[in-house]
Amino acid sequence: MRIKSTAEWGRGQISLASVTAACLLAAVFSGCSWQKTPSSEKHHVTTQQMLQQLEKMLPAGKTTPKKVTSKEDPTLLATGLIFSTQGKSASVSVAIRNSKHVGNGRECPDSAYYPHDNCSKKRLPDGEMLTTIQGPQDQGEPSGLQFSTISIEYGSGEVVLVSQVGKKAEKNDSAQDESLPVSQNQLSSVATSSAWKTMASTLKTSAPANREESSFPTAKEITKTLTSLVPGKVDISDPGGSEGFGHVVIDDGLGPCLIAVNVQRWGPGKSAVRDLFKGSQKIHGTQVKSTKTRPIGNGANAFQWTYDTLRSDGLRVVIAEVNSRAYYLGADRVNPILDYGQLKKIALAEAWVSVGTGG
């Protein structure tokens, strides 16, 4: 099996580039569950006004309006178009929202799954948080079609997301340039325009709904425990992950390896997880199994060594090691740094019992 992030266990991984503007809205506002407001409320700004504003801000070129679908919500608006110039073409979208929720900007993509993405976060002079993400639409083709998004979150609650997603060349146009038509500076100028904040401020304000406390341990809790359990003299860097999932990169001086851990709590005897361990070994009542597979992305000469454990109380700890520093990348070395015996010792450590429980 391959190890999965929490997002994959539940919702499936989301590609930041291949989604529509509506999905980009969901991405930039992820982490907040928004309360519904009456559909009878009217926007003070229309998508047509947003479209006209976007067209004025873009450099010279051809624009074609595109339909942007999103759930009916008076607290947000989105619009988009196809922009073409000098043989380059992309889908350009703008989304705005007005919220009582003020955070620290959009999260950067997980480096374990998006090794080719470049992400930066910057606090602007007036306190706004600017987040920029650039990368390939397909991590398996880093030189292929690209995407770029810029989000800005104001201290007063307005949020603006501007994105462009490169489009493939027409079959009969072999000369078309598949790079992005709007430069990063131009896209940044569009995103930071005060016009969007003004428009967003006219939308109905929405407060985040109460969220249930997660039953998953945080990535920070997992990586802290994992770091304490890694044996030998190795450099440990790049901690990351999500709820229920954490990873680090270790390096013994001969090349790095990605070490990733899932921590899950199942009800004792749950058939959904019990079936995964059919025919497996038992060690002091804990079911265990080990596998060697190709990792996500099938990087050149890359392999993943996994040790999966399920305790009698339903605690499942899965540890995986990849002979590269991230998924989708080619191998940095032939053999893993930690052998199965060492992976087994980490996965069966008693330290995992209290992770995420406050114990």
N, C-alpha and C positions, 0 to 999 in steps of 0.2 A: 504494500500500500504506500501511498505518498502522504506525507504529513500535510495537514490543512490548517489554515487560519480559521479563527472563529467565524469570519464572514463566509467562508466556504462551507462550513458545517451548516449554516442556516440559510443565508440568502444567495450564496454563490458569489464569486468574485466579480467585481465590476471593473471593466476596462474604462479608464478615465477618458480615453480619446474616442472610442467608437460609439459612444452613446449620443442620443439626441439632446437638444437643449433642455428638454424636460428632465432627462436623467441627470444632466449636469446640475440642474436646480437641486435635485435630491442629494447629489454628492456634496455640494457646497454647504447645504444646510443639514448635513448628516450629524447625528448626535443630538438632534432636537426633535421631539415629537410635538408637532404644532396643533393647537386646539383649533377645531373647525369654527368658522364664523358664518353667520347667515348669508346664503347666496344672494339675498336681495341687496346686499351692500354693493354700491357702485364704485368703480375706480374713478379717481379724479384725473388719471392719466390713461390713455389708450395705447394699445400695442402699435397702432398706426403712428402715433406721435413718437413712440420709441423708435420705430423703424425709420422714420424721417430723420430723427436725430442721429441714428447710427450711420445712415447714408451720408450725412453731412460731415461726419468725423473721419470717414475712411478716405484713403488716398484715391487718386483718379483711377477709375476702372469701371467695369460693368457689374451692376448689382441686379440680382433677381430675388424678389421676396420669396420666402419659403414658409410653409405652414409649421408653426410650432405648437404642439399639443401638450397640455399640462392639466393636472387636476384643477377643477374650479376652486379658486382660493383668492379671496379679495385682498390677501396680504402680500401677494406676489404677482409679478408680470414678467413675461418673457417674449422676445421676438427674435427673428433671425433672417438671414439672407445668404445667398450664394454670391461670393465676391470673386471676380476674375480680373487679372491684369497681367500683361506681359507673359502669357502662357501659363500662369499659375492660377490655381483655383482652390477655394476653401469655403466651408460652411462657417459663417461668423454669427455668433449668437450673443445676446445680452439678456441677463436676468436680474431683476431688482426685487428687494424685499425690505419690509419695514418690520422691525422686531424689538421687543423689550429685552430679548436675550442678547447679551454682548459677551462675546468670547474672545479667544486669542487667534482668530483667523482659521482658515482652512488647514486641515492636517496634511502634511506631506505624505506622498505615497510610501508604502512600506518598501524599504530598500531591498528586502529579501526577494520580493516579487517584481519590483520595478527597478532593476539595477541601472537601466539606461535613462531613467527620468532625472531631470535636474529640477530641484525645488529650492526656493529661497523665501524667507519671510523677513519683512522689514517693517519697522515701526516708523511711520512718517512723522514729520514735525508737529502736526496737529493731533497726533495720537492714533491715527488710523493704522490698521494692520493690513499690509499689502502682502499677498501670497502669490508667487509666480511658479507655475509648473510647466515644464516643457519636456517632450519626449516622443518616442515612436508610438504610433497607434497599436502596433504589435511588438511586444518585447522580444519576440523571436526574430523580428526583422528590424534591427535598430537603424538601418539605413533607409528603411521604407518610409511610407507616409507618416508625417509628423502631426502633432497637436500642440496647442499652447493655450493655457488658461491663466487669467489674472483675476484675482478676487480682492476686493477691498471692503473692510468692515469698519464702519465708523463707530465712534464711542457713543453716539446718540442712537445707534441701533440699525441704521440703514446698511444694507449689504448689496454689493454689486458684483456680478460675475460676468466677465467677458471671455469668450472662448473662440478659437478658430481650429477647425479640424480639416486637414488637407483632403482633397478629393483626387481620386484616380484620374489619370489621363484618359481621354476618350480613345476607344480602340483605333479610330482612324486618325489619331493625332499623336504620332510617335514622337513629335518634337516637343510636346508639352512638358514644362518643368513641374515636377511634383513637389517642390519645396513650398513653404507657406508664403502666400502673397503679401501678408501684412507683417511688417517687421516688428520685433519685440518692442522697440521704442514707440512705434505707432500704436500698437495694441495697448501699451501702458498708458498712453495719452488718452485713448478712448476710455479705458477703465477708470482713470482718475478724474475725468471731467466732472465738475460740480453739477452738471445737468442731471446726471443719474441720481445723485443724492437728493436733489430737489424733487425729482419725480418720485423717488422711493418714499420721501417724507410725506407725500400726499396719500399713500396707501394706508389702509386700515392696519393698525398695529396689532400684532399677535404676540401673545405670551406663550412661552414653552409650557407644555402640559407636564404634570408631574410624571416622572419616570420611575418605574420600578427598579429597585436596587438589583444590580446584576449578580447572578450566582456564579459568574466566572471570575477567576482571579485576574488581576490586571497584568499587562505585559511587564510592568516594572517589577511586580512581585515575582513573576516567573523568572525573569532574567537575573534578578538578584540571587534567587535560590540556585539557578543553574550555574552562575558564576562561582558560587561558593563550593559547588560540587565538582567542577572540572579539575581533573588531576594534572599533575606535572607542571613544568615550567613553560607556559605558553602565554602569549599576549592575547588578551581578550578585549574586543572592541565592538563597535556598532550595535549596541543593544536596540531592540525594536520589537514590534509585534502588535497585538490587539488583545481584546478580552479573551482569555483562555489560551492565548498563544504568545510565545516569546522566543526570541532568537538572538544569538550573538555570533560573532566571527572569532575563531581562534586561529592562532598561527604559531607554529613551533620553529619558525625561521626557514622552513623548507616549502612554505606555501600555505595559504589559508584554507580553512574549511568552515562552512556554515553549520551551526548546531542549532536545531529548532526543537521546541518542546510544546506539546499540547497537554493541558491539564483539564480533565472533564470529570464531572461527578454524575454518575448514573444511579438510578434506583437499583438496589441489589437484585440480581436475577433478571434484569431487563433483557428480553429476547433480542432486541435490535442490536445490542452490543455483544451479547453472549454468543450470537451466531458468528461474529467475526473471529472468535477464538476456538471454533470447532477444530478438534484434533491437535490443539496446542498443548504445550507442556504446563505443568503446575509446579510452582516453587513455593512451598509453605503456604498453600492455599491461593496463591496469586497466579493467574494464567498469564503466560508469556509467549511471545513469538517474535522471531527475527526475520527480516527480509532484505534482499538487495535488489533494487530496481533502478530504472532510469528516473531522474528527477523531473519536476515540472520544467517544460521548455526544451528538454532533451539537448542540453548543451553538449558540445563536442567532448567525447570521452568522459562525461560526467556521470557519476553514479550516486545513489542514495542508499545508505545503510540505516535501517530502522529497527528499533527495539520497542515493542508494544507490550504494555502491561495492563492487566485488569485485576484489581484487588476484590476481595469478597464483599467489601462494603460498597462497591460500585465506583471507587476511585480509579480512573484510567489515566495513566501517564504514558505518553508516546514521545520518544526521542528519536530524532533523525539527524544524520550527518551527511553532508554533501561535500565532495572533494572540489568545491569551488566556493567563492565567497557569497554567491547568490544564485538563485534559480535563473535559468535561461543562459547562464554563462558557461563557457567551456571550462574543462577541468584545469585547476591550478597545480594539481599533483596527481600521482597515480593512486596512492593508497591513502586511506583516511588517517587522521591523527589519532583518534580514539578507536580502539578495537571493540568488538562486540562485548567483551567482558567489562570494559570500562563504561560503555553505554548502558549495559545491564545494571551496573552498580549505581549509576546516576538515576535511572528510571525507578529503581526499587528503594531508593533512599527514603527514610522516614520523614525527611524534611518536607516532602510534598504533601503530607497529611494535613499540615496546618496552613498551606499556601491558600490564600483567598478566604480563609475562615476567620481571620482576626486573631487566630491563636498564636 
